[in-house]
Amino acid sequence: MSQMALQQETADVVFMDPPRAGSDEKFLNSLVQLKPKRVVYISCNPVTLERDICYLSKKGYKAVKAVPVDMFPWVGNIECVVELCICG
């Protein structure tokens, strides 16, 4: 994705499923440069999900829908799928 951003390419939708540590700043900066209309963020860690959504919110994105998904009911963790859209 960094290469796409360097070549000034665009994307309509980006699906993110980062590791438990969340996304890194290089990826988030590339995402902002690509300016997709929608971002679908899949997360297993609510702390890093909040951190990354706050970053994207400062760059013009707004969380419009969040859905918890209990993929593994025998453990205490859930996945969360959040749709973000560019404002304006």
RARAFEN-V819921 format. One record per residue. RES is the residue in one small letter. OMEGA is omega in radians with two decimals (NA if undefined). BURIAL is I if it has 16 or more other C-alpha atoms within 10 Angstrom, else O. D_FIRST is the distance of its C-alpha to the first C-alpha in Angstrom with 1 decimal. Layout:
# RARAFEN-V819921
RES_OMEGA_BURIAL_D_FIRST ; RES_OMEGA_BURIAL_D_FIRST
This chain:
# RARAFEN-V819921
m_3.08_I_0.0 ; s_3.12_O_3.8 ; q_3.10_O_5.3 ; m_-3.14_O_5.0 ; a_3.12_I_6.3 ; l_3.14_O_8.6 ; q_3.11_O_9.8 ; q_3.05_O_10.5 ; e_3.13_O_9.4 ; t_3.07_O_9.9 ; a_3.10_I_9.9 ; d_-3.11_O_13.1 ; v_3.03_O_12.3 ; v_3.04_I_9.8 ; f_3.14_O_11.4 ; m_3.02_I_11.2 ; d_-3.06_O_13.6 ; p_3.06_I_13.4 ; p_-3.10_O_16.3 ; r_-3.14_O_19.6 ; a_-3.14_O_18.7 ; g_-3.12_I_16.1 ; s_3.07_I_12.7 ; d_-3.05_O_12.4 ; e_3.12_O_12.5 ; k_3.13_O_9.6 ; f_-3.12_O_7.2 ; l_3.09_I_9.7 ; n_3.09_I_9.9 ; s_3.12_I_6.3 ; l_-3.13_I_7.4 ; v_3.12_O_10.7 ; q_3.12_I_9.8 ; l_3.12_I_8.4 ; k_3.06_I_11.7 ; p_3.12_I_11.8 ; k_-3.12_O_15.4 ; r_3.03_I_15.2 ; v_3.05_I_13.5 ; v_-3.05_I_15.1 ; y_3.12_I_15.2 ; i_-3.04_I_17.1 ; s_3.04_I_18.8 ; c_-3.10_I_21.8 ; n_-3.09_I_22.4 ; p_-3.13_O_23.8 ; v_-3.13_O_23.8 ; t_3.04_I_20.1 ; l_3.12_I_19.5 ; e_-3.13_O_21.8 ; r_-3.09_O_20.3 ; d_3.09_I_16.7 ; i_3.08_I_18.3 ; c_3.11_O_20.5 ; y_-3.11_O_17.7 ; l_3.09_I_16.1 ; s_3.11_I_19.7 ; k_-3.13_O_20.2 ; k_3.02_I_17.4 ; g_3.13_O_19.0 ; y_3.13_I_18.1 ; k_3.07_I_21.0 ; a_-3.08_I_21.4 ; v_-3.14_O_23.6 ; k_3.07_O_24.1 ; a_-3.13_O_24.2 ; v_3.03_O_25.5 ; p_-3.14_O_26.6 ; v_3.14_O_26.5 ; d_-3.08_O_29.0 ; m_-3.09_O_27.7 ; f_-3.01_O_30.0 ; p_-3.12_O_33.3 ; w_3.05_O_35.0 ; v_-3.07_O_32.9 ; g_-3.09_O_32.6 ; n_3.04_O_28.8 ; i_2.98_I_27.1 ; e_3.06_I_23.5 ; c_3.12_I_22.7 ; v_-3.09_I_20.6 ; v_3.04_I_19.9 ; e_3.07_I_19.0 ; l_3.09_I_17.9 ; c_3.09_I_18.4 ; i_3.14_I_18.1 ; c_3.04_O_21.6 ; g_NA_O_23.4
